[in-house]
């Protein structure tokens, strides 16, 4: 079985910077609590690594609720960003704040703030319950409308001469194009501000293109990671190939590979490189039916027991 290592894959620049910021915070404040306000990135291996360093995870349905569990020390804001209310509350509590927000997300916050100050009503395409939209919506809750689908667009009741649309950075062109098209049908004068992260689009595009010449694609990532789940989805929807999400090599199932000659491997933007390498190694070592047949054909024939030796 041939293993195709799809590139680009794995950590994006925002994840790299967030991990670096948390490592530095834990090294600089060894004698006081260091807290992640929610999962730094959506991968349990990363969370576990920092727990072993003494970094605490404080999670709750909202970042503001989670913050109320932190009374002292250093609090690290995750790559997904937070609302201004969370930052203000953290400072009011006298906490040392380390902001690990991805620069792409910061840019979206700044855009939303500027548009709202200019009197715009803003439609924001994002996933309800995800921490990134939570933070962005907190910039101007009175001006923002969250939509996840075309059906949500059809339910909008907006009477504004100044209307704009933007989006969660970790979505892709494929996620947003139908929604934006419907918004433009309903509101012909709407301004479109594309805030899609290049890393997300590039990884999805590479996975779809590589999948066209593969029998199967393995996506290494956490079930908590929306971008990892989306990689699985676009391979199926656009390349029409089966794809499976695995957290580690232990999740690989031999029955997936019964008639597979070529398997592609990619990983989510928050997946540690070492985990992906272990999955690749396991695939390369896997004894598939096709490989077993080749091995058997190449093996020297064993002597016939009835005719072996002197007669």
C-alpha positions in Angstrom: 0.0 0.0 0.0 1.4 3.4 -1.0 1.1 6.2 1.5 0.8 9.7 0.1 1.8 12.4 2.5 -0.4 15.3 1.7 1.1 18.8 2.0 0.5 21.3 3.5 -0.9 19.6 6.6 -0.7 20.1 10.4 0.0 23.2 12.4 -0.9 26.6 11.0 1.0 29.7 12.0 -1.7 30.7 14.5 -1.4 27.4 16.4 2.4 27.6 16.4 2.3 31.1 17.9 -0.3 30.1 20.5 1.8 27.1 21.7 4.9 29.3 21.8 3.1 31.9 23.9 1.8 29.3 26.4 5.2 27.6 26.7 6.8 31.0 27.4 4.2 31.9 30.0 4.7 28.6 31.8 8.5 29.1 31.9 8.3 32.8 33.0 5.8 32.2 35.8 6.9 28.9 37.4 5.7 29.9 40.9 2.2 30.9 40.2 -0.9 29.3 38.4 -0.9 29.5 34.6 -4.3 28.8 33.2 -5.6 28.2 29.7 -8.9 29.9 29.3 -10.5 27.1 27.3 -8.6 24.7 25.1 -5.6 26.5 23.6 -6.2 24.6 20.4 -8.7 21.8 19.7 -6.4 18.9 20.3 -6.2 16.7 23.4 -2.5 15.9 22.9 -1.6 19.6 23.2 -3.8 20.0 26.2 -2.2 17.0 27.9 1.3 18.2 27.1 0.7 21.5 28.9 -1.1 19.7 31.8 2.2 17.8 32.4 3.9 21.2 32.5 1.5 22.3 35.3 -0.7 24.4 33.1 -4.3 24.3 34.2 -7.3 24.1 31.8 -10.4 26.0 32.8 -13.3 25.5 30.5 -17.0 26.4 30.5 -19.8 27.1 28.0 -18.4 30.6 27.6 -15.0 32.2 28.2 -16.6 34.8 30.6 -18.0 31.9 32.7 -14.6 30.1 32.7 -12.8 33.3 33.8 -14.8 33.4 37.0 -13.0 30.2 38.0 -9.6 32.0 37.9 -8.7 34.1 40.9 -5.0 34.7 40.5 -1.9 34.1 38.3 -1.6 34.2 34.6 -4.4 33.5 32.2 -3.7 32.7 28.5 -6.3 33.6 26.0 -6.5 31.0 23.3 -5.8 31.2 19.5 -9.6 31.6 18.9 -9.8 35.0 20.6 -12.2 36.4 23.2 -14.6 39.3 23.5 -13.6 42.7 24.9 -15.7 41.9 28.0 -13.5 38.9 28.8 -10.3 40.9 28.5 -11.8 43.7 30.6 -12.9 41.2 33.3 -9.5 39.5 33.4 -7.7 42.8 34.0 -10.3 43.9 36.6 -9.5 40.7 38.5 -5.8 41.6 38.6 -4.8 38.7 36.4 -1.7 38.7 34.2 -3.1 38.3 30.7 -1.2 36.6 27.8 -3.1 37.1 24.6 -2.4 34.2 22.2 -5.1 35.1 19.7 -4.2 34.3 16.1 -3.4 37.3 14.1 -6.0 36.4 11.5 -8.7 36.4 14.2 -7.4 39.7 15.5 -7.9 41.2 12.0 -11.5 40.0 12.0 -12.1 41.6 15.4 -10.7 44.9 14.1 -12.8 44.7 11.0 -16.1 44.1 12.9 -15.2 46.9 15.3 -14.6 49.3 12.5 -17.7 48.4 10.6 -19.9 48.7 13.6 -18.5 52.1 14.5 -19.3 53.1 10.9 -22.9 52.2 11.4 -23.0 48.8 9.5 -25.2 45.9 10.3 -23.0 42.8 10.0 -23.9 39.2 9.0 -21.3 36.9 10.4 -20.9 33.3 9.0 -19.7 31.0 11.7 -20.4 27.9 13.8 -22.6 28.5 16.8 -20.9 27.4 20.0 -17.4 27.7 18.6 -15.1 30.0 20.6 -14.1 32.1 17.7 -17.6 33.4 16.8 -18.2 33.9 20.6 -15.3 36.3 20.7 -16.1 38.2 17.5 -19.8 38.5 18.3 -18.8 40.1 21.6 -17.2 43.1 19.7 -20.6 44.5 18.7 -23.5 42.2 19.7 -26.1 44.7 18.8 -24.8 44.9 15.2 -24.1 41.3 14.4 -26.2 38.4 13.1 -24.8 34.9 13.2 -25.7 32.6 10.3 -24.6 29.0 9.7 -26.6 28.1 6.6 -28.6 29.4 3.7 -31.7 28.7 5.7 -30.5 31.1 8.4 -30.0 33.7 5.7 -33.7 33.3 4.6 -34.8 33.9 8.2 -32.9 37.2 8.5 -35.0 40.3 9.0 -32.7 43.3 8.4 -33.6 46.8 7.5 -30.3 48.6 7.0 -28.8 50.7 4.3 -25.3 49.7 5.4 -24.9 45.9 5.4 -21.7 43.8 5.4 -20.8 40.1 5.7 -17.7 38.5 7.1 -16.9 35.0 8.4 -15.1 32.8 10.9 -11.5 32.5 9.7 -11.4 28.7 9.9 -14.1 28.2 7.3 -13.3 27.8 3.7 -14.5 29.2 0.4 -16.6 26.0 0.0 -18.2 26.6 3.4 -19.2 30.1 2.7 -19.9 30.5 -1.1 -23.6 29.4 -1.1 -24.4 31.5 2.0 -22.7 34.6 0.5 -24.5 34.0 -2.8 -27.9 33.9 -1.0 -27.0 37.0 1.0 -26.2 38.8 -2.3 -29.6 37.7 -3.7 -31.5 39.0 -0.7 -29.4 42.1 -0.1 -27.8 43.2 -3.4 -25.8 46.0 -1.8 -24.1 43.9 0.9 -20.4 44.4 1.2 -18.4 41.1 1.3 -15.3 40.9 3.6 -13.6 37.6 3.1 -11.7 36.7 6.3 -10.9 33.1 5.4 -7.6 31.9 6.7 -5.2 30.9 3.9 -4.0 27.9 5.9 -7.5 26.5 6.1 -8.2 26.9 2.4 -4.8 25.5 1.4 -5.1 22.4 3.5 -8.5 21.6 2.2 -7.6 22.3 -1.4 -4.5 20.0 -1.1 -6.5 17.2 0.5 -9.2 17.3 -2.2 -6.6 17.4 -5.0 -4.5 14.5 -3.6 -7.6 12.5 -2.8 -8.5 12.3 -6.5 -5.6 9.8 -7.0 -6.1 7.9 -3.7 -8.4 5.2 -2.7 -8.8 6.5 0.8 -7.8 9.5 2.9 -6.8 9.4 6.6 -7.2 12.7 8.5 -5.2 12.9 11.7 -6.9 15.2 14.2 -9.2 15.5 17.2 -13.0 15.1 17.1 -13.1 18.5 18.8 -11.4 20.1 15.9 -13.8 21.6 13.3 -11.1 22.0 10.7 -10.1 18.4 11.0 -13.7 17.3 10.6 -14.1 19.6 7.7 -11.1 17.9 6.0 -12.9 14.6 6.1 -16.1 16.2 4.8 -14.5 18.0 1.8 -12.7 14.8 0.7 -16.0 13.0 0.6 -18.1 15.8 -0.9 -15.6 17.2 -3.5 -13.2 14.4 -4.2 -15.8 11.6 -3.7 -13.4 9.5 -1.8 -13.9 7.8 1.6 -12.1 9.5 4.5 -11.6 8.7 8.2 -10.7 10.9 11.1 -8.2 9.3 13.6 -6.8 10.8 16.8 -3.8 8.4 16.9 -2.5 5.3 15.0 -4.5 3.1 17.4 -7.7 4.3 15.8 -6.7 2.8 12.4 -9.0 -0.1 11.4 -7.6 -2.9 9.2 -11.0 -3.3 7.4 -10.7 0.2 6.0 -7.8 -1.0 3.8 -9.1 -4.2 2.3 -9.0 -3.0 -1.3 -6.8 0.1 -0.8 -3.7 0.5 -2.9 -3.0 4.1 -2.3 -3.9 6.1 0.9 -3.5 9.8 1.5 -2.7 11.3 4.9 -3.3 14.8 6.1 -3.9 16.4 9.5 -5.8 19.2 11.1 -4.3 22.6 11.8 -4.0 21.8 15.5 -2.5 18.3 15.2 1.0 17.7 16.5 3.5 16.6 13.9 4.6 13.6 15.9 1.1 12.2 16.1 0.8 12.4 12.3 4.3 10.8 11.8 3.2 7.8 14.0 0.0 7.3 11.9 2.1 7.4 8.7 4.6 4.9 10.1 1.7 2.6 11.2 0.2 2.8 7.7 3.5 2.1 6.0 4.0 -1.0 8.2 0.4 -2.2 7.8 0.0 -5.7 6.3 -2.8 -5.3 3.8 -4.2 -8.2 1.8 -2.5 -6.9 -1.4 0.8 -6.6 0.4 0.4 -10.0 2.0 -0.1 -11.5 -1.5 3.0 -9.8 -2.8 5.0 -11.0 0.1 3.8 -14.6 -0.3 4.6 -14.6 -4.0 8.2 -13.4 -3.3 8.8 -15.9 -0.5 10.9 -19.0 -1.3 8.8 -22.2 -1.5 9.0 -24.5 1.5 10.1 -28.1 0.7 7.3 -30.7 0.5 7.3 -32.5 3.8 6.5 -35.8 2.1 9.5 -35.7 -0.2 12.0 -33.9 2.0 15.1 -35.8 3.1 16.3 -39.2 2.0 13.8 -41.8 0.7 
